Amino acid sequence: MNDITTPPQPRLGIDIGRVIIDGSAHPGGGDTAFFSGDEATMLATPETPDAVDVIARLVIRFDGQAWLVSKCGPRIQARTLRWLDAHDFYRRTGMTPDQVRFCRSRPDKRDHCLQLALTHFVDDHPEVHTAIRGAVVHQYFFGPQRRPVPGYGQHTPTWVDVERLVNRSLVR
């Protein structure tokens, strides 16, 4: 009898800050506008270009097996949830509010990756990628990176790059 292992069902994890919510592009003052501005200012923080459209296609590609996993404290968590609602994120992407997870430290994202059996993860922060190494096969370092991306990850400066590389990984 042959030992045939079925590859795991592809499952996607996505960070939120600087990956979906583009604080640096806020017309009223960059990232600080999201974190410390009033409600209207916070809600005016734009989406990262192409994020919602690509995520919507990836949610379909992953048969709905996609989660947002973000590190923040309770106040920013509440702001993030209000931003997602105000931007009609769930309807536009096909995700649901129960597909959003929060943790208090970047290394804690590893626990979510393991619990959800994620195979792909998009995050801008190298510390997260170091923490999830070995837990997630396909790691995408989103946006500008200060240092070269390690060999276990792939640099994805834009959402178009994310989509291209994720699709390539799913064809193999």
Disulfide bonds with the S-S distance in Angstrom:
none
